Amino acid sequence: MPLYLSRFSYTPETWARLIGHPEDRRQAAQSYIESVGGKLVGFWYAFGTHDGYTLWEAPDNVSMAAVALAITGGGALSAFETIVLLTVDDTLDALRRAGRVGYRAPGA
């Protein structure tokens, strides 16, 4: 199953609600991805530009997009970005295929 890395940031209001009522958001994230046949691989909070990161498995891009749209539509986040991850084998396959594309640089 494809892997997806999401990074997110909560709004100040969401942090205030979590301070008032601490909650393990892994359980919510797990239910979201399981609703489309996927799996939550990991969930972490962090210092820095983003408040947290999730690693998901989903059956396909449309399934992951559905989860991302549902989460961002909820209004608790100020930022949410999902990155499709490629395995090393997929990347090697892409490199081999890239050699057959025949790219020509502009003006060359």
Biopython code that builds the backbone (N, CA, C, O; Angstrom):
import numpy as np
from Bio.PDB.StructureBuilder import StructureBuilder

atoms = [
    (1, "MET", "N", (0.852, -1.177, 0.000)),
    (1, "MET", "CA", (0.000, 0.000, 0.000)),
    (1, "MET", "C", (0.897, 1.240, 0.000)),
    (1, "MET", "O", (1.911, 1.259, 0.698)),
    (2, "PRO", "N", (0.545, 2.273, -0.768)),
    (2, "PRO", "CA", (1.352, 3.497, -0.788)),
    (2, "PRO", "C", (1.424, 4.153, 0.590)),
    (2, "PRO", "O", (0.491, 4.069, 1.389)),
    (3, "LEU", "N", (2.560, 4.811, 0.845)),
    (3, "LEU", "CA", (2.775, 5.562, 2.080)),
    (3, "LEU", "C", (2.648, 7.052, 1.827)),
    (3, "LEU", "O", (3.002, 7.546, 0.756)),
    (4, "TYR", "N", (2.141, 7.759, 2.820)),
    (4, "TYR", "CA", (1.939, 9.200, 2.741)),
    (4, "TYR", "C", (2.418, 9.837, 4.036)),
    (4, "TYR", "O", (2.091, 9.371, 5.128)),
    (5, "LEU", "N", (3.188, 10.896, 3.908)),
    (5, "LEU", "CA", (3.644, 11.666, 5.061)),
    (5, "LEU", "C", (2.866, 12.973, 5.091)),
    (5, "LEU", "O", (2.885, 13.733, 4.122)),
    (6, "SER", "N", (2.184, 13.236, 6.198)),
    (6, "SER", "CA", (1.473, 14.504, 6.344)),
    (6, "SER", "C", (2.132, 15.314, 7.443)),
    (6, "SER", "O", (2.580, 14.771, 8.453)),
    (7, "ARG", "N", (2.184, 16.617, 7.232)),
    (7, "ARG", "CA", (2.618, 17.514, 8.293)),
    (7, "ARG", "C", (1.522, 18.536, 8.495)),
    (7, "ARG", "O", (0.897, 19.008, 7.545)),
    (8, "PHE", "N", (1.303, 18.868, 9.761)),
    (8, "PHE", "CA", (0.166, 19.715, 10.076)),
    (8, "PHE", "C", (0.503, 20.694, 11.182)),
    (8, "PHE", "O", (1.454, 20.503, 11.939)),
    (9, "SER", "N", (-0.290, 21.737, 11.259)),
    (9, "SER", "CA", (-0.199, 22.713, 12.348)),
    (9, "SER", "C", (-1.600, 23.001, 12.833)),
    (9, "SER", "O", (-2.520, 23.190, 12.037)),
    (10, "TYR", "N", (-1.757, 23.035, 14.145)),
    (10, "TYR", "CA", (-3.039, 23.375, 14.751)),
    (10, "TYR", "C", (-3.224, 24.883, 14.785)),
    (10, "TYR", "O", (-2.251, 25.637, 14.771)),
    (11, "THR", "N", (-4.474, 25.317, 14.828)),
    (11, "THR", "CA", (-4.772, 26.729, 15.067)),
    (11, "THR", "C", (-4.556, 27.007, 16.557)),
    (11, "THR", "O", (-4.561, 26.069, 17.354)),
    (12, "PRO", "N", (-4.369, 28.262, 16.951)),
    (12, "PRO", "CA", (-4.269, 28.578, 18.382)),
    (12, "PRO", "C", (-5.508, 28.125, 19.164)),
    (12, "PRO", "O", (-5.399, 27.700, 20.315)),
    (13, "GLU", "N", (-6.666, 28.215, 18.546)),
    (13, "GLU", "CA", (-7.899, 27.782, 19.207)),
    (13, "GLU", "C", (-7.889, 26.274, 19.484)),
    (13, "GLU", "O", (-8.364, 25.823, 20.527)),
    (14, "THR", "N", (-7.347, 25.510, 18.544)),
    (14, "THR", "CA", (-7.261, 24.063, 18.740)),
    (14, "THR", "C", (-6.314, 23.736, 19.884)),
    (14, "THR", "O", (-6.620, 22.877, 20.711)),
    (15, "TRP", "N", (-5.154, 24.418, 19.944)),
    (15, "TRP", "CA", (-4.236, 24.202, 21.062)),
    (15, "TRP", "C", (-4.917, 24.537, 22.385)),
    (15, "TRP", "O", (-4.748, 23.816, 23.368)),
    (16, "ALA", "N", (-5.681, 25.620, 22.418)),
    (16, "ALA", "CA", (-6.382, 26.015, 23.647)),
    (16, "ALA", "C", (-7.370, 24.925, 24.070)),
    (16, "ALA", "O", (-7.471, 24.598, 25.252)),
    (17, "ARG", "N", (-8.098, 24.368, 23.100)),
    (17, "ARG", "CA", (-9.037, 23.288, 23.423)),
    (17, "ARG", "C", (-8.307, 22.054, 23.936)),
    (17, "ARG", "O", (-8.772, 21.406, 24.874)),
    (18, "LEU", "N", (-7.167, 21.720, 23.330)),
    (18, "LEU", "CA", (-6.401, 20.559, 23.771)),
    (18, "LEU", "C", (-5.780, 20.774, 25.153)),
    (18, "LEU", "O", (-5.664, 19.832, 25.937)),
    (19, "ILE", "N", (-5.383, 22.012, 25.449)),
    (19, "ILE", "CA", (-4.870, 22.304, 26.788)),
    (19, "ILE", "C", (-5.977, 22.112, 27.822)),
    (19, "ILE", "O", (-5.741, 21.548, 28.890)),
    (20, "GLY", "N", (-7.174, 22.579, 27.509)),
    (20, "GLY", "CA", (-8.306, 22.434, 28.414)),
    (20, "GLY", "C", (-8.801, 21.014, 28.553)),
    (20, "GLY", "O", (-9.302, 20.623, 29.607)),
    (21, "HIS", "N", (-8.660, 20.239, 27.487)),
    (21, "HIS", "CA", (-9.129, 18.847, 27.466)),
    (21, "HIS", "C", (-8.121, 18.003, 26.685)),
    (21, "HIS", "O", (-8.356, 17.690, 25.518)),
    (22, "PRO", "N", (-6.997, 17.628, 27.315)),
    (22, "PRO", "CA", (-5.989, 16.835, 26.603)),
    (22, "PRO", "C", (-6.602, 15.573, 25.989)),
    (22, "PRO", "O", (-7.416, 14.888, 26.608)),
    (23, "GLU", "N", (-6.188, 15.293, 24.761)),
    (23, "GLU", "CA", (-6.763, 14.174, 24.011)),
    (23, "GLU", "C", (-5.694, 13.558, 23.128)),
    (23, "GLU", "O", (-4.907, 14.272, 22.507)),
    (24, "ASP", "N", (-5.666, 12.247, 23.072)),
    (24, "ASP", "CA", (-4.760, 11.520, 22.193)),
    (24, "ASP", "C", (-5.371, 11.518, 20.791)),
    (24, "ASP", "O", (-6.305, 10.763, 20.524)),
    (25, "ARG", "N", (-4.854, 12.352, 19.903)),
    (25, "ARG", "CA", (-5.420, 12.493, 18.561)),
    (25, "ARG", "C", (-5.044, 11.341, 17.637)),
    (25, "ARG", "O", (-5.542, 11.265, 16.514)),
    (26, "ARG", "N", (-4.178, 10.451, 18.090)),
    (26, "ARG", "CA", (-3.855, 9.274, 17.267)),
    (26, "ARG", "C", (-5.098, 8.440, 17.009)),
    (26, "ARG", "O", (-5.276, 7.907, 15.914)),
    (27, "GLN", "N", (-5.946, 8.329, 18.002)),
    (27, "GLN", "CA", (-7.153, 7.512, 17.847)),
    (27, "GLN", "C", (-8.061, 8.089, 16.767)),
    (27, "GLN", "O", (-8.624, 7.345, 15.964)),
    (28, "ALA", "N", (-8.207, 9.419, 16.745)),
    (28, "ALA", "CA", (-9.023, 10.052, 15.708)),
    (28, "ALA", "C", (-8.397, 9.828, 14.333)),
    (28, "ALA", "O", (-9.089, 9.458, 13.384)),
    (29, "ALA", "N", (-7.080, 10.055, 14.229)),
    (29, "ALA", "CA", (-6.393, 9.882, 12.948)),
    (29, "ALA", "C", (-6.521, 8.442, 12.454)),
    (29, "ALA", "O", (-6.717, 8.201, 11.263)),
    (30, "GLN", "N", (-6.412, 7.504, 13.363)),
    (30, "GLN", "CA", (-6.545, 6.098, 12.991)),
    (30, "GLN", "C", (-7.932, 5.806, 12.429)),
    (30, "GLN", "O", (-8.058, 5.090, 11.437)),
    (31, "SER", "N", (-8.966, 6.352, 13.050)),
    (31, "SER", "CA", (-10.323, 6.088, 12.552)),
    (31, "SER", "C", (-10.534, 6.712, 11.171)),
    (31, "SER", "O", (-11.244, 6.145, 10.340)),
    (32, "TYR", "N", (-9.923, 7.875, 10.920)),
    (32, "TYR", "CA", (-10.076, 8.521, 9.606)),
    (32, "TYR", "C", (-9.503, 7.642, 8.501)),
    (32, "TYR", "O", (-10.167, 7.387, 7.497)),
    (33, "ILE", "N", (-8.269, 7.178, 8.688)),
    (33, "ILE", "CA", (-7.622, 6.420, 7.618)),
    (33, "ILE", "C", (-8.218, 5.024, 7.484)),
    (33, "ILE", "O", (-8.288, 4.486, 6.379)),
    (34, "GLU", "N", (-8.648, 4.433, 8.595)),
    (34, "GLU", "CA", (-9.286, 3.113, 8.510)),
    (34, "GLU", "C", (-10.613, 3.176, 7.767)),
    (34, "GLU", "O", (-11.040, 2.181, 7.182)),
    (35, "SER", "N", (-11.269, 4.330, 7.781)),
    (35, "SER", "CA", (-12.554, 4.464, 7.082)),
    (35, "SER", "C", (-12.404, 4.332, 5.568)),
    (35, "SER", "O", (-13.387, 4.086, 4.869)),
    (36, "VAL", "N", (-11.180, 4.493, 5.055)),
    (36, "VAL", "CA", (-10.939, 4.333, 3.618)),
    (36, "VAL", "C", (-10.089, 3.098, 3.327)),
    (36, "VAL", "O", (-9.581, 2.939, 2.217)),
    (37, "GLY", "N", (-9.933, 2.225, 4.322)),
    (37, "GLY", "CA", (-9.180, 0.990, 4.120)),
    (37, "GLY", "C", (-7.692, 1.120, 4.325)),
    (37, "GLY", "O", (-6.930, 0.267, 3.871)),
    (38, "GLY", "N", (-7.258, 2.175, 5.005)),
    (38, "GLY", "CA", (-5.837, 2.395, 5.232)),
    (38, "GLY", "C", (-5.425, 2.118, 6.661)),
    (38, "GLY", "O", (-6.171, 1.524, 7.440)),
    (39, "LYS", "N", (-4.212, 2.563, 6.991)),
    (39, "LYS", "CA", (-3.638, 2.304, 8.311)),
    (39, "LYS", "C", (-2.805, 3.500, 8.747)),
    (39, "LYS", "O", (-2.079, 4.082, 7.941)),
    (40, "LEU", "N", (-2.907, 3.868, 10.015)),
    (40, "LEU", "CA", (-2.034, 4.878, 10.600)),
    (40, "LEU", "C", (-0.757, 4.175, 11.035)),
    (40, "LEU", "O", (-0.793, 3.303, 11.903)),
    (41, "VAL", "N", (0.371, 4.548, 10.439)),
    (41, "VAL", "CA", (1.652, 3.934, 10.750)),
    (41, "VAL", "C", (2.323, 4.643, 11.919)),
    (41, "VAL", "O", (2.961, 4.001, 12.754)),
    (42, "GLY", "N", (2.180, 5.970, 11.981)),
    (42, "GLY", "CA", (2.799, 6.730, 13.062)),
    (42, "GLY", "C", (2.214, 8.121, 13.176)),
    (42, "GLY", "O", (1.657, 8.659, 12.219)),
    (43, "PHE", "N", (2.348, 8.702, 14.371)),
    (43, "PHE", "CA", (1.821, 10.036, 14.665)),
    (43, "PHE", "C", (2.783, 10.672, 15.661)),
    (43, "PHE", "O", (3.030, 10.116, 16.731)),
    (44, "TRP", "N", (3.327, 11.839, 15.312)),
    (44, "TRP", "CA", (4.301, 12.509, 16.161)),
    (44, "TRP", "C", (4.005, 13.998, 16.250)),
    (44, "TRP", "O", (3.535, 14.607, 15.289)),
    (45, "TYR", "N", (4.284, 14.578, 17.408)),
    (45, "TYR", "CA", (4.304, 16.031, 17.560)),
    (45, "TYR", "C", (5.748, 16.481, 17.477)),
    (45, "TYR", "O", (6.664, 15.696, 17.722)),
    (46, "ALA", "N", (5.956, 17.767, 17.125)),
    (46, "ALA", "CA", (7.312, 18.236, 16.892)),
    (46, "ALA", "C", (7.445, 19.718, 17.215)),
    (46, "ALA", "O", (6.456, 20.450, 17.255)),
    (47, "PHE", "N", (8.663, 20.140, 17.442)),
    (47, "PHE", "CA", (9.000, 21.559, 17.492)),
    (47, "PHE", "C", (9.291, 21.988, 16.062)),
    (47, "PHE", "O", (9.703, 21.167, 15.243)),
    (48, "GLY", "N", (9.082, 23.257, 15.752)),
    (48, "GLY", "CA", (9.463, 23.736, 14.432)),
    (48, "GLY", "C", (8.304, 24.297, 13.648)),
    (48, "GLY", "O", (7.302, 24.733, 14.215)),
    (49, "THR", "N", (8.450, 24.282, 12.347)),
    (49, "THR", "CA", (7.469, 24.876, 11.445)),
    (49, "THR", "C", (6.109, 24.217, 11.552)),
    (49, "THR", "O", (5.082, 24.890, 11.458)),
    (50, "HIS", "N", (6.090, 22.916, 11.746)),
    (50, "HIS", "CA", (4.831, 22.173, 11.849)),
    (50, "HIS", "C", (4.685, 21.581, 13.244)),
    (50, "HIS", "O", (5.670, 21.236, 13.898)),
    (51, "ASP", "N", (3.447, 21.472, 13.680)),
    (51, "ASP", "CA", (3.171, 20.938, 15.017)),
    (51, "ASP", "C", (3.244, 19.420, 15.076)),
    (51, "ASP", "O", (3.527, 18.853, 16.131)),
    (52, "GLY", "N", (2.992, 18.760, 13.957)),
    (52, "GLY", "CA", (2.997, 17.316, 13.989)),
    (52, "GLY", "C", (3.130, 16.686, 12.625)),
    (52, "GLY", "O", (3.014, 17.343, 11.590)),
    (53, "TYR", "N", (3.376, 15.390, 12.658)),
    (53, "TYR", "CA", (3.575, 14.595, 11.450)),
    (53, "TYR", "C", (2.828, 13.276, 11.600)),
    (53, "TYR", "O", (2.771, 12.703, 12.688)),
    (54, "THR", "N", (2.262, 12.804, 10.507)),
    (54, "THR", "CA", (1.627, 11.493, 10.492)),
    (54, "THR", "C", (2.158, 10.706, 9.301)),
    (54, "THR", "O", (2.444, 11.271, 8.245)),
    (55, "LEU", "N", (2.283, 9.418, 9.483)),
    (55, "LEU", "CA", (2.656, 8.516, 8.404)),
    (55, "LEU", "C", (1.495, 7.549, 8.225)),
    (55, "LEU", "O", (1.088, 6.858, 9.159)),
    (56, "TRP", "N", (0.973, 7.517, 7.006)),
    (56, "TRP", "CA", (-0.226, 6.733, 6.701)),
    (56, "TRP", "C", (0.057, 5.736, 5.593)),
    (56, "TRP", "O", (0.952, 5.941, 4.774)),
    (57, "GLU", "N", (-0.708, 4.659, 5.572)),
    (57, "GLU", "CA", (-0.830, 3.785, 4.408)),
    (57, "GLU", "C", (-2.257, 3.954, 3.909)),
    (57, "GLU", "O", (-3.200, 3.922, 4.700)),
    (58, "ALA", "N", (-2.419, 4.132, 2.611)),
    (58, "ALA", "CA", (-3.758, 4.234, 2.027)),
    (58, "ALA", "C", (-3.785, 3.432, 0.734)),
    (58, "ALA", "O", (-2.754, 3.257, 0.084)),
    (59, "PRO", "N", (-4.957, 2.947, 0.365)),
    (59, "PRO", "CA", (-5.051, 2.128, -0.847)),
    (59, "PRO", "C", (-4.622, 2.873, -2.113)),
    (59, "PRO", "O", (-4.089, 2.264, -3.041)),
    (60, "ASP", "N", (-4.854, 4.188, -2.154)),
    (60, "ASP", "CA", (-4.552, 4.952, -3.361)),
    (60, "ASP", "C", (-4.620, 6.447, -3.043)),
    (60, "ASP", "O", (-5.006, 6.850, -1.946)),
    (61, "ASN", "N", (-4.234, 7.258, -4.034)),
    (61, "ASN", "CA", (-4.210, 8.710, -3.841)),
    (61, "ASN", "C", (-5.589, 9.288, -3.553)),
    (61, "ASN", "O", (-5.710, 10.211, -2.747)),
    (62, "VAL", "N", (-6.620, 8.772, -4.188)),
    (62, "VAL", "CA", (-7.973, 9.297, -3.979)),
    (62, "VAL", "C", (-8.428, 9.043, -2.544)),
    (62, "VAL", "O", (-9.047, 9.910, -1.928)),
    (63, "SER", "N", (-8.129, 7.875, -2.016)),
    (63, "SER", "CA", (-8.487, 7.569, -0.630)),
    (63, "SER", "C", (-7.779, 8.509, 0.339)),
    (63, "SER", "O", (-8.393, 9.021, 1.275)),
    (64, "MET", "N", (-6.479, 8.736, 0.112)),
    (64, "MET", "CA", (-5.726, 9.644, 0.984)),
    (64, "MET", "C", (-6.234, 11.061, 0.828)),
    (64, "MET", "O", (-6.314, 11.797, 1.812)),
    (65, "ALA", "N", (-6.579, 11.462, -0.388)),
    (65, "ALA", "CA", (-7.123, 12.805, -0.618)),
    (65, "ALA", "C", (-8.438, 12.985, 0.142)),
    (65, "ALA", "O", (-8.697, 14.059, 0.684)),
    (66, "ALA", "N", (-9.259, 11.952, 0.185)),
    (66, "ALA", "CA", (-10.526, 12.039, 0.913)),
    (66, "ALA", "C", (-10.277, 12.299, 2.398)),
    (66, "ALA", "O", (-10.954, 13.125, 3.011)),
    (67, "VAL", "N", (-9.307, 11.593, 2.970)),
    (67, "VAL", "CA", (-8.968, 11.809, 4.379)),
    (67, "VAL", "C", (-8.429, 13.221, 4.586)),
    (67, "VAL", "O", (-8.831, 13.908, 5.525)),
    (68, "ALA", "N", (-7.525, 13.656, 3.716)),
    (68, "ALA", "CA", (-6.944, 14.994, 3.834)),
    (68, "ALA", "C", (-8.019, 16.075, 3.724)),
    (68, "ALA", "O", (-7.999, 17.048, 4.478)),
    (69, "LEU", "N", (-8.942, 15.913, 2.802)),
    (69, "LEU", "CA", (-10.022, 16.898, 2.642)),
    (69, "LEU", "C", (-10.920, 16.939, 3.865)),
    (69, "LEU", "O", (-11.318, 18.014, 4.312)),
    (70, "ALA", "N", (-11.238, 15.778, 4.405)),
    (70, "ALA", "CA", (-12.084, 15.737, 5.604)),
    (70, "ALA", "C", (-11.392, 16.420, 6.776)),
    (70, "ALA", "O", (-12.019, 17.177, 7.517)),
    (71, "ILE", "N", (-10.094, 16.151, 6.946)),
    (71, "ILE", "CA", (-9.356, 16.753, 8.057)),
    (71, "ILE", "C", (-9.248, 18.264, 7.879)),
    (71, "ILE", "O", (-9.521, 19.016, 8.814)),
    (72, "THR", "N", (-8.857, 18.711, 6.704)),
    (72, "THR", "CA", (-8.688, 20.155, 6.511)),
    (72, "THR", "C", (-10.017, 20.888, 6.550)),
    (72, "THR", "O", (-10.066, 22.056, 6.935)),
    (73, "GLY", "N", (-11.091, 20.223, 6.158)),
    (73, "GLY", "CA", (-12.410, 20.845, 6.209)),
    (73, "GLY", "C", (-12.948, 21.011, 7.612)),
    (73, "GLY", "O", (-13.931, 21.723, 7.818)),
    (74, "GLY", "N", (-12.317, 20.362, 8.587)),
    (74, "GLY", "CA", (-12.779, 20.434, 9.967)),
    (74, "GLY", "C", (-12.463, 21.735, 10.672)),
    (74, "GLY", "O", (-13.090, 22.053, 11.682)),
    (75, "GLY", "N", (-11.500, 22.501, 10.162)),
    (75, "GLY", "CA", (-11.184, 23.807, 10.716)),
    (75, "GLY", "C", (-10.240, 23.833, 11.904)),
    (75, "GLY", "O", (-9.961, 24.913, 12.426)),
    (76, "ALA", "N", (-9.735, 22.686, 12.357)),
    (76, "ALA", "CA", (-8.847, 22.658, 13.528)),
    (76, "ALA", "C", (-7.389, 22.934, 13.178)),
    (76, "ALA", "O", (-6.560, 23.165, 14.058)),
    (77, "LEU", "N", (-7.086, 22.908, 11.878)),
    (77, "LEU", "CA", (-5.695, 23.067, 11.449)),
    (77, "LEU", "C", (-5.485, 24.374, 10.709)),
    (77, "LEU", "O", (-6.370, 24.861, 10.005)),
    (78, "SER", "N", (-4.290, 24.934, 10.885)),
    (78, "SER", "CA", (-3.917, 26.112, 10.109)),
    (78, "SER", "C", (-3.097, 25.715, 8.887)),
    (78, "SER", "O", (-2.946, 26.508, 7.957)),
    (79, "ALA", "N", (-2.565, 24.492, 8.883)),
    (79, "ALA", "CA", (-1.798, 23.987, 7.744)),
    (79, "ALA", "C", (-1.887, 22.471, 7.717)),
    (79, "ALA", "O", (-1.906, 21.818, 8.760)),
    (80, "PHE", "N", (-1.941, 21.919, 6.508)),
    (80, "PHE", "CA", (-1.937, 20.467, 6.324)),
    (80, "PHE", "C", (-1.364, 20.185, 4.944)),
    (80, "PHE", "O", (-1.861, 20.693, 3.939)),
    (81, "GLU", "N", (-0.324, 19.380, 4.905)),
    (81, "GLU", "CA", (0.322, 19.040, 3.639)),
    (81, "GLU", "C", (0.599, 17.548, 3.628)),
    (81, "GLU", "O", (1.092, 16.995, 4.612)),
    (82, "THR", "N", (0.285, 16.901, 2.523)),
    (82, "THR", "CA", (0.531, 15.468, 2.398)),
    (82, "THR", "C", (1.498, 15.218, 1.248)),
    (82, "THR", "O", (1.352, 15.772, 0.158)),
    (83, "ILE", "N", (2.470, 14.388, 1.510)),
    (83, "ILE", "CA", (3.518, 14.062, 0.553)),
    (83, "ILE", "C", (3.425, 12.569, 0.242)),
    (83, "ILE", "O", (3.432, 11.741, 1.153)),
    (84, "VAL", "N", (3.339, 12.229, -1.030)),
    (84, "VAL", "CA", (3.342, 10.828, -1.444)),
    (84, "VAL", "C", (4.786, 10.333, -1.364)),
    (84, "VAL", "O", (5.687, 10.937, -1.946)),
    (85, "LEU", "N", (5.000, 9.240, -0.649)),
    (85, "LEU", "CA", (6.343, 8.679, -0.508)),
    (85, "LEU", "C", (6.533, 7.529, -1.495)),
    (85, "LEU", "O", (5.620, 6.740, -1.737)),
    (86, "LEU", "N", (7.726, 7.453, -2.053)),
    (86, "LEU", "CA", (8.082, 6.372, -2.971)),
    (86, "LEU", "C", (9.072, 5.437, -2.293)),
    (86, "LEU", "O", (9.964, 5.884, -1.572)),
    (87, "THR", "N", (8.917, 4.159, -2.521)),
    (87, "THR", "CA", (9.912, 3.212, -2.024)),
    (87, "THR", "C", (11.190, 3.371, -2.845)),
    (87, "THR", "O", (11.184, 3.989, -3.909)),
    (88, "VAL", "N", (12.272, 2.810, -2.342)),
    (88, "VAL", "CA", (13.521, 2.839, -3.101)),
    (88, "VAL", "C", (13.338, 2.105, -4.428)),
    (88, "VAL", "O", (13.828, 2.561, -5.461)),
    (89, "ASP", "N", (12.634, 0.970, -4.403)),
    (89, "ASP", "CA", (12.402, 0.215, -5.645)),
    (89, "ASP", "C", (11.587, 1.031, -6.646)),
    (89, "ASP", "O", (11.889, 1.021, -7.840)),
    (90, "ASP", "N", (10.556, 1.738, -6.175)),
    (90, "ASP", "CA", (9.770, 2.595, -7.067)),
    (90, "ASP", "C", (10.635, 3.698, -7.666)),
    (90, "ASP", "O", (10.499, 4.034, -8.843)),
    (91, "THR", "N", (11.521, 4.256, -6.853)),
    (91, "THR", "CA", (12.400, 5.322, -7.339)),
    (91, "THR", "C", (13.377, 4.784, -8.377)),
    (91, "THR", "O", (13.636, 5.443, -9.383)),
    (92, "LEU", "N", (13.920, 3.592, -8.141)),
    (92, "LEU", "CA", (14.807, 2.981, -9.135)),
    (92, "LEU", "C", (14.074, 2.735, -10.445)),
    (92, "LEU", "O", (14.628, 2.960, -11.521)),
    (93, "ASP", "N", (12.838, 2.277, -10.359)),
    (93, "ASP", "CA", (12.024, 2.078, -11.560)),
    (93, "ASP", "C", (11.800, 3.408, -12.275)),
    (93, "ASP", "O", (11.899, 3.475, -13.500)),
    (94, "ALA", "N", (11.504, 4.456, -11.528)),
    (94, "ALA", "CA", (11.296, 5.781, -12.122)),
    (94, "ALA", "C", (12.576, 6.282, -12.789)),
    (94, "ALA", "O", (12.521, 6.893, -13.856)),
    (95, "LEU", "N", (13.716, 6.029, -12.173)),
    (95, "LEU", "CA", (14.988, 6.446, -12.773)),
    (95, "LEU", "C", (15.227, 5.739, -14.102)),
    (95, "LEU", "O", (15.681, 6.353, -15.067)),
    (96, "ARG", "N", (14.921, 4.456, -14.145)),
    (96, "ARG", "CA", (15.090, 3.709, -15.400)),
    (96, "ARG", "C", (14.162, 4.257, -16.485)),
    (96, "ARG", "O", (14.566, 4.429, -17.636)),
    (97, "ARG", "N", (12.927, 4.524, -16.102)),
    (97, "ARG", "CA", (11.959, 5.071, -17.063)),
    (97, "ARG", "C", (12.339, 6.478, -17.505)),
    (97, "ARG", "O", (12.125, 6.848, -18.659)),
    (98, "ALA", "N", (12.899, 7.262, -16.592)),
    (98, "ALA", "CA", (13.292, 8.637, -16.925)),
    (98, "ALA", "C", (14.321, 8.653, -18.053)),
    (98, "ALA", "O", (14.344, 9.572, -18.872)),
    (99, "GLY", "N", (15.164, 7.632, -18.086)),
    (99, "GLY", "CA", (16.165, 7.544, -19.150)),
    (99, "GLY", "C", (15.559, 7.358, -20.524)),
    (99, "GLY", "O", (16.225, 7.603, -21.530)),
    (100, "ARG", "N", (14.302, 6.927, -20.589)),
    (100, "ARG", "CA", (13.621, 6.705, -21.872)),
    (100, "ARG", "C", (12.696, 7.862, -22.264)),
    (100, "ARG", "O", (12.100, 7.840, -23.341)),
    (101, "VAL", "N", (12.577, 8.861, -21.403)),
    (101, "VAL", "CA", (11.657, 9.963, -21.667)),
    (101, "VAL", "C", (12.146, 10.841, -22.806)),
    (101, "VAL", "O", (11.327, 11.330, -23.585)),
    (102, "GLY", "N", (13.425, 11.056, -22.931)),
    (102, "GLY", "CA", (13.952, 11.890, -24.010)),
    (102, "GLY", "C", (13.746, 13.370, -23.765)),
    (102, "GLY", "O", (13.421, 14.106, -24.697)),
    (103, "TYR", "N", (13.926, 13.825, -22.541)),
    (103, "TYR", "CA", (13.768, 15.236, -22.198)),
    (103, "TYR", "C", (14.762, 16.093, -22.949)),
    (103, "TYR", "O", (15.922, 15.714, -23.110)),
    (104, "ARG", "N", (14.305, 17.267, -23.416)),
    (104, "ARG", "CA", (15.153, 18.251, -24.071)),
    (104, "ARG", "C", (15.011, 19.554, -23.302)),
    (104, "ARG", "O", (13.897, 20.047, -23.123)),
    (105, "ALA", "N", (16.126, 20.119, -22.844)),
    (105, "ALA", "CA", (16.130, 21.366, -22.088)),
    (105, "ALA", "C", (15.641, 22.508, -22.973)),
    (105, "ALA", "O", (15.888, 22.490, -24.179)),
    (106, "PRO", "N", (14.954, 23.500, -22.409)),
    (106, "PRO", "CA", (14.513, 24.650, -23.184)),
    (106, "PRO", "C", (15.676, 25.324, -23.915)),
    (106, "PRO", "O", (16.727, 25.565, -23.321)),
    (107, "GLY", "N", (15.496, 25.616, -25.158)),
    (107, "GLY", "CA", (16.505, 26.298, -25.956)),
    (107, "GLY", "C", (17.631, 25.413, -26.436)),
    (107, "GLY", "O", (18.552, 25.893, -27.096)),
    (108, "ALA", "N", (17.579, 24.111, -26.115)),
    (108, "ALA", "CA", (18.675, 23.216, -26.531)),
    (108, "ALA", "C", (18.395, 22.623, -27.892)),
    (108, "ALA", "O", (19.201, 21.848, -28.406)),
]
sb = StructureBuilder()
sb.init_structure("model")
sb.init_model(0)
sb.init_chain("A")
sb.init_seg("    ")
for serial, (resi, resn, name, xyz) in enumerate(atoms, 1):
    if name == "N":
        sb.init_residue(resn, " ", resi, " ")
    sb.init_atom(name, np.array(xyz, "f"), 0.0, 1.0, " ", f" {name:<3s}", serial, name[0])
structure = sb.get_structure()
